[in-house]
Every structure is written in structure tokens, then in C-alpha cells.
């Protein structure tokens, strides 16, 4: 069984970066559109956003969404990789991404996220970094008075999820878990039909995620490329020699190696799982709680011993909720299926919503029934920053969804049928499982 390396290298609060050299020299440039031209909001009505992390998901999706919003001004870009930060070349090869240098001309650049957080003119941040940085950066942002949009999966453990959610509440910040699946019409429609009883009494939910097929990582140890601040990239993680298989391919947007290493990410079980299981939770109306029982079935697989890439590859996990609903979560294809006493609904990522009987697709939701809001995830965040309202996937919802995935991973590691108390967020029958709920060593200072 693969395990994470001990994360005891340093306390981040004691980490000293060369702050004076952290920012890339760039003038603070305000484009003409900020003056109210081209139908954009006046400067006083704009939300100012700092982008922390400039990887492929940012270039293809996150940055574009904020740049196109008429009531948003992107004022800062931050990444420890100066090649990614510079955006000196067209990035049209990334999933159709069309961010070009002129789109961010003059926007200030930083290699140290703390300099973004120190800016008093930044209202909110979009955090799109490797997973091991999610909670430390989000907590720092919340404490700095910033609203936070955080890329899923938002946590590496159930313990740090509870810490983050409570801190967001304490500091009264707006928080959005950045997953777009609630904004997809087919998933939204399925949940609305289920919540309004159109398939009768819900009894079973099935969710699937792709199998991340990969071989052995060559793991050739080399000197970090000059454009990468590797020490800062590691941050709170265990010290380790640099290789491109550990981080990401220099000057490219191929699938990053860190996504397959337990020091930085839990792999597909949380990566895709937080998308599909969020829909399961939403349809079951349990997105602020969790199951009462979890069990991993035989057949779970990790890569062979000695592979740098060591995340969980294949699994099947069964849950039971207090309302009697079963959830079956496994590696297969990215889908959600709801099964009830009067029918079923199935939707595959990128495919149409299917129903049995098909007449379910023609059902209308009455004015006095449950209507679930359908809105683009970035627009949801922006609107709530302005209104100080609650997003569709706030810190508590994101924590509970990510916890569902962590429970699966814990069940695989411990074995047996585990009893879970979703209120106390503790296992009632396994000390071994409870030991896997704790914050990784070295992260505790962020709770201070």
C-alpha cells in the first residue's frame, strides 16, 4: 500500500522567501476598458481578482472566465514558474485555451503568493495550484481578508477541511469550491428531478471516475529549470529531489506528474471524484453532511512498488446514508446515475441526460417545488462577492464533498466496514481510520 511521505520539512510560517525578489517587475496597468468603456462596469463597481497559480486549467478556463466578466478586473498573476507566469507565447494548444499576452498586458506578476495577499486593492483570489498548497494558501487568503475561489479538490484531509470551513465562517469570507459540474445543465436537471421526487424514492446512486492509466515514472533527478522556484513549489511538502516527473514538464501543459504523487495529490479518487460525488450529494440533499457507513470492496490497486507515481489507481467503494440511500463509487467512466422506485436518471460527462422511463425528461418542475439555481461557477462567485451571499458550493459543501472522497481513500487503506459519524466527523469503530483524519504534520501552524 502506498503512503505519503512525512510532511515535516518546515513550518511554512517560518519559511523565509526572498520577498524582495518575489515580484516580477511590471507596471500596474489599467486598460481603457476599466473606465467604463465597452459596456464594462465602472472601476468602483468592479471586483479585483488575483490569480494564484497559472497552470493549464487557468489558461484554458479560469483566467478567461474572469477576464471576460464585465464587473471584474484581474490585477495580479502569480506562479512559481516564471515561464507560465510570463504568458509570452500564444497558449492555444491547451484544450482550446485562447489566453494571449495582450489579454493580460500590464497586469502585475508575482512569484510569491503572499505579495498578492498583501495588496489592499485585491478583493478576491482564484487559487489554482497543486493540491498540497490549496489549504495553506486559502487559509492565508481568508486571514488576509480576501474572498476565495479554490480549485477542487479543496483539501488533502478531512481535518484540514473542517479547519478551512470553520475559518471561512469565522472571518465571514465568501468562498466558492471551483467545480463546474453544478453549472452543467444535464447534472443540474438530474438533481432537480430527483429532489422533486420524479424517480420516486431514491435508493441508489452510482458515480464513476476515469481510470488514470500511467506507467513507471522515469524520475530522472536533475537541476530545476531556472524559471522555476522549486523550493517554493514544494512549500509545506516533504523535501524531495527535483525531477520533471515530480512537478510538471517545463514549458509545457501536459498532464503534471504531481497529480500522481501522494505527497501533493490523492489522485483520481479526489481529482475527478469531487466533481461526480458533488452531484451525488446535491441530488441526495446531503451536501452539508455525509454517509454513516463506508466500505471498500476487494480489487483496489496502487502502482507497483518503487514507482514515483503512487496514487490509488482503481477502486470500488460503497456508502450508506442515514436516509437509507446507497452510493456506489468506483473507477469506470465519469458518470452519475440516480435510481429510484419509479425510474432512473443517468448522465455521462459530456453526454446527454438519459432516463428510464424516457418520459421523465419531459417533466416540469412546478412553481412551488424545489428549484436548484443554475449559474456559471465563476459568475456565482463574483455575484456573491458583491452581495456577500452564500455560493452554490461554499466551503462547507466543498469540504463535505471532498470528505466523501477522502472517506473512500481511507476505506481502501484500512479495510473493513467503517462506521462514520458525519456530525462529529469521526469513525466510531476504527482507531486506525481516525488516525488518517488528522492534518499532515507540518500543517498545524496554519490553525494558529
N, C-alpha and C positions, 0 to 999 in steps of 0.2 A: 504494500500500500504506500502510495506517495504521500509525503508530508511536506509542509512548508519549512523552510529554514527558520531558525530563531531570529526574530526581528529585534535584536538588542544592540545594534551597532551604535546608535546615538539617540539622544533625545533631540527631536527637531528644535525644540525651544532653545536648545543650547548650540544648535548648528549655526555656524558663522559663515555666511556667504560674503563675497566681495560686492557689497551692495553698491559701492560707487561705480563698479564696472558692470553692474547688472543690466542697466538700461542701454539699449542701442540708441545712439544719438539720432533724434528725429524731431523736427519742429512740430509743435502742436498745430495742426492744420484744420481749419474749419471750412468745409466746402460751401459753395454758394447756396446749395440746397438747404443748409441749416438756417437760412434767413427767411424761410417760408416759401421759397420758390418751388415750382414743380409739384405743387399740391402737398408738400410735406408740412408737418406741424412746425410751429414756431419753436425756437430753441427753448423757451420757458416751459413748453409742454412736452418736451422730449425726455425719454428715459435714456440715460447714458449707460452704456454697457462696456465692460471689459471682457475680452475673450481670453481665457486661460487654457492653453493647450491648442495647438494648431495642426493636429493630425488629419487623417483623411476624412473622418466624419465631419470635421469642421469645414474643410474645403468643399466637400460635396453637399453639405446640408446646413449645419448650424450657423455658420457665418453668413451665408446667403440669406437665410431667413431674417436675421437681424438687420442686414444691410438694406433689404427691401422694405422693411417696416417703416412707414412714413413718420411714425412717432418715436423712433429710436435713433440714437446717434452712437455708433461704435467709436469709442475714443481710445481704446488700448488693445493691443495684441500682445500675447505673452507665450513664450515657449522656450525650453532649454536647448532646442535645436535651432540654431540661427538660420539654417537653410530653409526650414519650414516657416520660420518667422518672417523671413525676408519677402517671400512671395514674389521673387524676381522673375519667375517664368510663368507661362500660362499653365494652369493646372487642369486642363480639360480632359485628362485621361482618367480622372478619379470618379467613377460612377456617374459620368456626365457632369461633374462639377465644373462650373464656369467662373470661379473667382479669379480675377485677374489683378495684376499690380495696381492698375488705375482705380479699382474698386476700393482700395484701402490706402490710396495715396495720402501721405502725410499723417496717417494715424500713428500715434506713438507706439513704439515697440519696447518690450521688456523681456529679460531672461529670468527675472526673479519675480514671482507672483506677488510677493509682499509689497513690492513697489506699486503694483496695480491697486492693491487693497489700501495703500496709504493715500491714494488720491481722493481728495474730498469731493471731487466732481464726478466720481463713479457711483452710480446708483445701484447697479446690479452687475453680477458676473455670470458668465456661462463657463462652467468648468468641464472640460473635455480632455482629461489627462488619462494616463494609465490608472487602473483601478486602485492601486495601493496609495495613490495620492488623493483620492476622492474625499474621504472624510477629513483628513488633516486640512486640506485647502478649504473645504466647505465650512468647517468649524472656525477657521481663521477669518473667513469672509463674514460669517454671521457675527462674530465678535467685533469685527471692524464696522458693523452697521450696514452691510451690503445684503441685498436680496440675492437669492441663489437659484440658478437653474443648473442642475447637476446631472451629468450623463449617467445613464444606468450602466451596470448595477451600482447603486449609490454607496454600498458598503462592502467590506470584506468579512464582517462578522455580525452576528445578531446583537452582541453587546454594543458595538460602536454605532449600530443603527438606532438603538434606544437612546444612546448619548446624543446623537445628532438630532433626532426628532424632538427630544426634550429641550435641547438648547435653542432650536428654532422657535419653539413655543415661548420659552423664557424671554428671548430677545425680540419677539414679535416681528420676525422677518418673514417675507414671502418666499416660499420655496416651491420649486417645480422639479419633480423627477422627470428627466428628459427621456421619455419613451413616446414614440409617435403612435402606438397601436390603438389607444383610445380615440385617436383622431382619424382612424381608418373606418370608412363607412360600413364595411361588412362586419367588422368586430363590434362596432357600436350598435348596429342593427340587431345582431345576435343577442347582445346583452340586454337590450331594451325589450326584445320579445321574451326572453327568459324571465326577466324581472317582472314582467306583466303577466306571467302565467300561461303564455301561449303554448308551451310544450307540456303543460300540466305540472305535476310536482317534479321538480328537478331531483334526480337521484344520482347521476354520474356525470363527471366532467373528465374529458380526456385532453391532455395537452402534449404536444410533441415539439422537439427541437432537433435541428440537424446534427448529424454526427460530424465532428470536426476531424477529418481524416488527415493525418500527418505522419511523416516518418521520423527517423532519427535526426536530431539537430546536429549539424557538424560541430557547432560550438567552438569555432576557431578563435582563440583568445588573441586579441590584437590591441593596439593603442586606439582609444576612442578617436573618432574623427574630430578635427579641430573645431568644427562648427557646433559640436555637442558638449554641453556641460554635464558630463556623465555623473559626477558626484551629486549634483543637484537632481538629476533624473532619478537616481536611487533614493534620495531623500530619506524617508523613515525605514526603508527596506534594508535587509541584511547586505553587508558589503560583499561584492562579488566581482570577479574579473570581467572586463568588458568583452563582449562579442556581439556582432550584429544580430545573431540568433536570439540573444537575450533582450535586446532593445527593439530596434527596427532597422530595416535596410536603409543605409544612408542615401539621402537624396532620392527617395522613392516613397510610394504609398502602398506597397504590397502589404499583405497581412502581417502584422507585427508579431515578433516572437514572444514578447511579454504576455500576450494573450493566452499563451500555452504554458505559462510557468507559475507555479503556485505561490511564489514569493510576491507576485504582482497581480494575480488574477486567479479566479477559481475555474475559468474555462467556460465551456458552453453551458454548464448547469446553471450559472447565473447570467452569462452573457446574453444568450437568447432566452433563457428561462424567465428573466424579468419582463420580457415582452409578453410571452404567451400566458404565463401564470398571472400576470396582472389582469388579463382579460378574464381568466377563470375566477379570480377573486371579485372582479367587478360584477360579473354575471351572477355570482353566488351571493352578492351583497355581503361579503365578508372581508372587504378590503381594509378594514380597521381592526381586524382580529386575525385569527389563524385556525388551523386544524387542531384536533385534540389527539391525533394519533398519526404516526408516520412509520413506514416500514420499507426498506429497500429489498427488492427481490433479487435472487441469485443472478449472476451474469454481468455485474458491473465490471468495467475494465479501466485500468490505468495503462499508460505506455510501459514498455519493458524497462526494467531497472537500468539506471545509468543514462537514461535519456534526459537531456536538459529540459525538454518539453514534457512536463509530467502531470498535466491536469487530467481530471476524470474525463474519459472518452465516451463510454457507453454506460447506461443505467436505466433502471425502471424502478420507480418509487410510488407507493400507494399511500394516500392520506385518507383520513376520515374526519369530517367536521361534526360539531355538536348538533347540527341540524340533520345529521344522517347522510349528507351528501358525500360521495366518494370522489376523490380526484386521483387519476392515474397519469403520472408524468413520466415520460421516457424519451430517449433518443430515437428519432424516426424522421419525421418531416415537421416543419413549423406549422402547426395547426391547433385549433381548439374545436372541441366537439361537446355540445351540451345534450344530455339525454334525459328525457322526462317521461312521465306516464302517458302523455298524449302525442309525443313526437320527439324529433331531434333536430339540431342545427349544427352544421359543420362548415367551417371556413378555413381554408389553407391560405397562408400568407401569399398575397399576390393573386389569389384566385377568387371566384365568386362565392357568395354565401349559398349553401345548399340546405335543403330542408326535407324532412320526411314527417308528414306529408308535404308536398310541394306547396299546397295552399297556404302554409304558414307564411310564405314570403309575401302574400297579399294582405296580411293582417294590418289593420290600422290601430294606432295607439290613440285612445280617446283623450279628451282634454283633462279629465280628472285622474288619469293614470300616471304612472311613473315615466317621466321624460328625462332621458340622460342627455346632457349637453354635448354637442358635437362641435369641436373647435380645434384649430391647429394648435399644437402644443406650445409653440413659441408665442402665438397670439394670446393663449391662455395665460402664460407667464407675464407678458407685457401688460395685459389688461389688469391683472391682479396687482402688479407693482403699482399701477396708477390708482386702483381702487382700494388697495390694502385688503383685498378679499382673499378667499381660500382657493387655491388652484385645484384642478381636477385630480391631480396626483401630487399631493403635498408630501411633506417629509414623513408623516405617519403612514400614509398609504404606500409610499415608496419603500419605507422600512419594512412594512408587513409583507409586501410582495417579494422583496429581496430575501426576507427571512424565510419565506416558503422555499426558496431555492437553497438557502443555507441548510435548512432542515433536511432537504434531500441529500445534500453532500454529507452531513453529519450521520444520517441513517446508513449511508453506504459505508462510512468508515467504522461505525460502531457495530452495526448489525442488530438483528432482533427487532421486535415490535416496540417502538418507543412511544411513551405516553407524554403528551405535551400540554402544558397549561398556557394557553395563549394570553391570559391576563398577567400572570407572574413572569411569563416568558422563561420558563424553566421546565426541564424534563422531570417528571415525578418518579421515574423508575430507573434512572441511569446516571450515576455519577460520572461515568466516562463520557457520556454525551454532554453533560453540563460543563465539563472542562473545555469543550470546543466552542462554548458560547462567549468566552472571555475575549476582551480586547487583546490583540497580539502584544507581547512585551515590547516596550518602547513607545507605544501609542498613548499610554496613560497620561502623560503631561498635558495632552490636549484637553483633558477633562478639567484642568485647573481653571 
